[in-house]
Amino acid sequence: MQPNNQQFNQKRQARTLVLQRRVTGSLILLSFLGLGAVLLAPKAHAYEVVKANSNLFEEKYVEQNDHQLKSLDASPDTTLEIGENQEADTTRMLENGYDMMGTSEFVSTKVPAELARVYGKKIKADTVLVFDKPTSLTTNMVNMDGTETGDKMIKEVNEENAKNERTIHYASYWAKLPMPLLGVHVIKLVKASPNPSEEGVVQPGLKVIAVIKDSPAAKAKIATGDTLLKIGDVALEKADDLFGAVKRYQGRTVDVLFRHGDEDVKATVALNSRK
């Protein structure tokens, strides 16, 4: 059985990434793998020189989790998409039932997007999203030996580098998952303290950042932006609470309490089951 199918049969360790950005109300965003993918923190860009026969998408690949996530298909027909809006495209993939396997990011001269698909097929991804963004940043080499010959050579190299357009290349790799037990991606919100030396105040519940289409959550009218508070008798304060609750109540109809705007709503949800 592939690791995808075990995600609700085994207790998965909650993983946290601090996103280096502020959200409304001075909230620090802590992202858990809430039955799906996580959002990525911005990373520093490295300047690369493309070597013959190299694939920087492969060399710069960073796995998103330690579960060796891959397609349910033993030999997937990996598709390549040129993304337009990274945040919107990520949300779309989550809502369509995909999970992020990993990413590649680097700065170089032009690199064919097809190389990302080639590597995606190698790691058994169903879909690869590629985003290319031109940048004016360039690299400059410095002569360390102090010779005139070295100065001349370095000057020529730097002048040539200045002529070549640099591009920020980013690719995300996705695997389609079986229909989940509930079908939400969640985060935990922590309100930042005015004093940087003090810990933030943990907010109640788990914030929904995406709802998978046609899932039990979607059918129960749970929406992005809602806050899950309780499933059955289980109060939801951390990711493990959600994992445990859906496993406990899988295959059953259970009450779910969530906050929609300023109103607490109770809905009846028929959870899926998995062997």
C-alpha positions as CSV (number, residue, x, y, z in Angstrom):
1,M,0.0,0.0,0.0
2,Q,1.3,3.4,-0.9
3,P,2.1,6.0,1.8
4,N,-0.8,8.2,0.6
5,N,-3.4,5.6,1.7
6,Q,-1.9,5.4,5.2
7,Q,-2.3,9.1,6.1
8,F,-5.4,8.4,8.2
9,N,-4.5,4.9,9.4
10,Q,-1.4,6.1,11.3
11,K,-1.1,9.1,13.5
12,R,0.9,11.6,11.5
13,Q,3.3,13.9,13.4
14,A,2.1,17.5,13.2
15,R,4.6,19.6,11.3
16,T,4.8,23.3,11.7
17,L,6.2,26.0,9.5
18,V,6.4,29.6,10.5
19,L,5.5,31.8,7.5
20,Q,7.5,34.9,7.5
21,R,4.7,37.3,7.1
22,R,2.0,39.0,9.2
23,V,-1.7,38.6,8.7
24,T,-4.7,40.8,9.7
25,G,-4.9,41.6,13.5
26,S,-1.1,41.0,14.2
27,L,-1.5,37.3,13.8
28,I,1.5,35.0,13.4
29,L,0.6,32.1,11.1
30,L,1.7,28.6,12.1
31,S,0.8,26.2,9.3
32,F,0.1,22.5,10.1
33,L,-0.3,19.7,7.6
34,G,-4.0,19.6,8.3
35,L,-5.0,16.6,6.2
36,G,-3.3,18.0,3.2
37,A,-0.6,20.3,2.0
38,V,1.2,23.2,3.8
39,L,2.0,26.7,2.6
40,L,5.7,27.4,2.1
41,A,7.8,30.1,3.8
42,P,9.7,32.3,1.5
43,K,13.3,31.1,0.9
44,A,16.5,33.0,0.0
45,H,17.4,32.7,-3.6
46,A,20.7,31.3,-4.8
47,Y,22.4,32.2,-8.0
48,E,23.2,29.2,-10.2
49,V,25.3,28.4,-13.2
50,V,23.6,25.9,-15.4
51,K,26.0,23.0,-16.2
52,A,25.8,20.8,-19.2
53,N,23.3,18.0,-18.8
54,S,22.2,19.3,-15.4
55,N,18.6,19.7,-14.2
56,L,18.5,22.4,-11.5
57,F,14.8,21.5,-10.8
58,E,16.2,18.2,-9.5
59,E,19.3,19.5,-7.9
60,K,17.3,22.2,-5.9
61,Y,14.3,19.9,-5.0
62,V,13.3,20.1,-1.3
63,E,10.8,17.4,-0.1
64,Q,7.9,18.9,1.7
65,N,7.4,16.0,4.2
66,D,9.0,12.8,5.3
67,H,6.2,10.5,4.1
68,Q,7.6,9.9,0.6
69,L,4.3,11.2,-0.9
70,K,3.8,10.2,-4.5
71,S,1.0,9.5,-7.1
72,L,-1.4,6.6,-6.5
73,D,-0.6,5.6,-10.1
74,A,2.5,3.5,-10.4
75,S,3.4,5.2,-13.7
76,P,1.6,8.6,-13.7
77,D,1.2,10.7,-16.8
78,T,2.8,13.8,-15.1
79,T,1.3,17.0,-16.4
80,L,3.0,20.4,-16.5
81,E,1.2,23.7,-15.8
82,I,2.6,27.2,-16.1
83,G,1.2,29.0,-13.1
84,E,0.0,32.5,-13.0
85,N,-0.7,33.3,-9.3
86,Q,1.3,31.1,-6.9
87,E,-1.1,31.6,-3.9
88,A,-4.3,31.1,-5.9
89,D,-2.8,28.1,-7.8
90,T,-1.8,26.5,-4.5
91,T,-5.3,26.9,-3.1
92,R,-6.8,25.5,-6.2
93,M,-4.6,22.4,-6.0
94,L,-5.6,21.9,-2.3
95,E,-9.3,22.2,-3.1
96,N,-8.9,19.7,-5.9
97,G,-7.6,17.1,-3.6
98,Y,-3.8,17.3,-4.2
99,D,-1.0,17.4,-1.7
100,M,2.3,19.0,-2.2
101,M,5.3,16.7,-2.5
102,G,8.0,19.3,-2.5
103,T,9.4,22.3,-4.4
104,S,12.4,23.6,-6.4
105,E,13.5,27.2,-6.3
106,F,16.6,28.9,-7.8
107,V,17.8,31.9,-9.8
108,S,19.5,31.4,-13.2
109,T,19.3,32.2,-16.8
110,K,16.4,30.7,-18.8
111,V,15.7,27.0,-18.0
112,P,13.1,25.0,-19.9
113,A,10.0,24.3,-17.8
114,E,9.9,20.9,-19.3
115,L,12.8,19.9,-17.1
116,A,10.5,20.3,-14.1
117,R,8.1,17.9,-15.6
118,V,10.9,15.4,-16.3
119,Y,11.9,15.5,-12.7
120,G,8.2,15.4,-11.6
121,K,7.8,12.2,-13.5
122,K,10.9,10.7,-11.9
123,I,9.5,11.3,-8.4
124,K,6.0,10.2,-9.5
125,A,4.2,13.5,-9.3
126,D,0.7,13.8,-10.9
127,T,1.1,17.5,-11.6
128,V,3.9,20.1,-11.7
129,L,3.3,23.8,-11.4
130,V,6.1,26.1,-12.7
131,F,6.4,29.9,-12.0
132,D,9.0,32.0,-13.7
133,K,9.7,35.6,-12.7
134,P,12.3,37.8,-14.4
135,T,14.7,39.6,-12.0
136,S,17.2,42.4,-12.5
137,L,19.6,40.8,-10.0
138,T,22.9,39.7,-11.4
139,T,26.0,38.0,-10.0
140,N,29.5,39.6,-10.0
141,M,32.7,37.8,-9.7
142,V,35.8,39.2,-8.0
143,N,39.4,38.7,-8.9
144,M,41.3,37.4,-5.9
145,D,44.8,37.1,-7.3
146,G,45.3,40.8,-8.1
147,T,46.8,40.2,-11.6
148,E,45.9,42.3,-14.6
149,T,45.1,39.2,-16.6
150,G,42.7,38.1,-13.9
151,D,41.1,41.6,-13.7
152,K,40.5,41.6,-17.4
153,M,39.0,38.1,-17.4
154,I,36.7,38.9,-14.5
155,K,35.6,42.1,-16.1
156,E,34.6,40.3,-19.3
157,V,32.7,37.6,-17.4
158,N,30.8,40.3,-15.3
159,E,29.9,42.2,-18.5
160,E,28.6,39.1,-20.1
161,N,26.6,38.2,-16.9
162,A,25.0,41.7,-17.0
163,K,23.7,41.0,-20.5
164,N,22.0,37.7,-19.6
165,E,18.5,38.0,-18.1
166,R,18.1,36.2,-14.8
167,T,14.9,34.4,-13.9
168,I,13.5,33.2,-10.5
169,H,12.4,29.6,-11.2
170,Y,9.9,28.0,-8.8
171,A,8.2,24.6,-9.2
172,S,5.8,22.8,-6.9
173,Y,5.1,19.0,-7.3
174,W,1.7,17.5,-6.5
175,A,0.2,14.1,-5.9
176,K,-3.5,13.4,-6.0
177,L,-4.9,11.8,-2.8
178,P,-7.8,9.5,-2.2
179,M,-11.0,11.2,-1.0
180,P,-10.2,12.3,2.6
181,L,-12.2,11.5,5.7
182,L,-13.2,15.1,6.2
183,G,-11.5,17.2,3.6
184,V,-10.0,20.3,5.1
185,H,-6.6,21.9,5.2
186,V,-6.1,23.9,8.5
187,I,-3.7,26.2,10.3
188,K,-3.3,27.3,13.9
189,L,-3.4,31.0,14.6
190,V,-1.3,32.7,17.3
191,K,-1.9,36.3,18.2
192,A,1.4,38.1,18.4
193,S,2.4,39.7,21.7
194,P,3.3,43.4,21.7
195,N,6.4,42.4,23.6
196,P,8.7,40.5,21.2
197,S,10.2,38.5,24.1
198,E,6.8,37.1,25.1
199,E,5.0,34.2,23.4
200,G,1.9,34.9,21.4
201,V,-1.6,34.0,22.5
202,V,-2.9,30.8,20.9
203,Q,-6.3,31.3,19.3
204,P,-9.1,28.8,19.7
205,G,-9.8,26.1,17.1
206,L,-8.2,25.4,13.7
207,K,-8.5,27.9,10.9
208,V,-9.6,26.4,7.5
209,I,-7.4,27.5,4.6
210,A,-8.9,25.2,2.0
211,V,-11.8,22.8,1.6
212,I,-11.5,19.9,-0.8
213,K,-14.3,19.8,-3.4
214,D,-17.0,17.2,-3.0
215,S,-15.6,16.2,0.4
216,P,-17.8,15.7,3.5
217,A,-16.7,19.1,4.7
218,A,-17.7,20.8,1.5
219,K,-21.1,19.0,1.6
220,A,-21.6,20.3,5.2
221,K,-21.0,23.9,3.9
222,I,-17.7,24.3,5.8
223,A,-15.8,27.0,4.0
224,T,-12.4,28.6,3.7
225,G,-11.9,31.1,6.6
226,D,-14.1,29.1,9.0
227,T,-12.6,27.9,12.3
228,L,-13.2,24.3,13.4
229,L,-13.9,24.1,17.1
230,K,-15.2,20.6,17.8
231,I,-15.9,17.2,16.1
232,G,-18.2,15.0,18.2
233,D,-16.8,15.1,21.7
234,V,-13.3,16.2,20.6
235,A,-12.3,19.8,21.1
236,L,-9.9,20.9,18.3
237,E,-6.9,22.8,19.6
238,K,-4.1,21.3,17.6
239,A,-3.6,19.3,14.4
240,D,-3.4,16.0,16.3
241,D,-6.9,16.6,17.7
242,L,-8.3,16.8,14.2
243,F,-6.4,13.7,13.0
244,G,-7.6,11.7,16.0
245,A,-11.2,12.9,15.7
246,V,-11.7,12.0,12.1
247,K,-10.0,8.6,12.7
248,R,-12.3,8.0,15.7
249,Y,-15.5,8.9,13.9
250,Q,-14.7,7.8,10.3
251,G,-17.6,6.2,8.5
252,R,-20.1,7.8,11.0
253,T,-22.3,10.9,11.0
254,V,-21.0,13.3,13.6
255,D,-21.7,16.8,14.7
256,V,-19.1,19.4,13.8
257,L,-19.0,22.8,15.6
258,F,-17.3,25.6,13.7
259,R,-17.2,29.4,13.6
260,H,-18.4,31.2,10.5
261,G,-17.7,34.9,10.8
262,D,-19.0,35.8,14.3
263,E,-21.5,33.0,14.5
264,D,-20.9,29.5,15.9
265,V,-22.5,26.9,13.6
266,K,-23.3,23.2,14.2
267,A,-23.4,20.9,11.2
268,T,-23.9,17.2,10.8
269,V,-21.1,15.7,8.7
270,A,-21.1,12.2,7.3
271,L,-17.4,11.3,7.4
272,N,-15.8,8.9,4.9
273,S,-14.1,5.8,6.0
274,R,-10.9,4.1,5.0
275,K,-9.6,0.6,5.7
